């Protein structure tokens, strides 16, 4: 994982930073979200998965991971791959949150919405995520995938 604030981290180190952050203000309300976006660049698909921790009305931090795979051309396959990456990360994270008694809702943010080419995937993707027990957010509320991960996945991003 990587962080603008903390640099290179293992997943476990990122989780410890989340724990430290939530302990700074134990009376605050927190939301943790996981989201993924991808971009085709040349012959590869750059996949960026992000964990965002928001302290409501008081800022937040995020961590991200970048993977590169053989170019995925089919939009449905890309959305399925992004969602799978987010679900896997959320499953790892929920175990940490439970083990450390961190009381914050966990959301999975998906990069689809009612407008555009992905609208026909809503039932399938939202049903999949919710069927696994996660709250699912899509555009325009999916800031982790369609905001942060999108920015990092784009070529030339200062962060990616």
Secondary structure, DSSP 8 states (H G I E B T S, - for coil): -EETTTEE--HHHHHHHHHHHHHHTTTS-EEEEEEEEEEEETTEEEEEEEEEEEETTS-EEEEEEEEEEE----HHHHHHHHHHHHHHHHHHHHHHHHHTT---EEEEE-S--SSSTTGGGHHHHHHHHHHTT-EEE-TTS-HIIIIIIHHHHSTT-S--
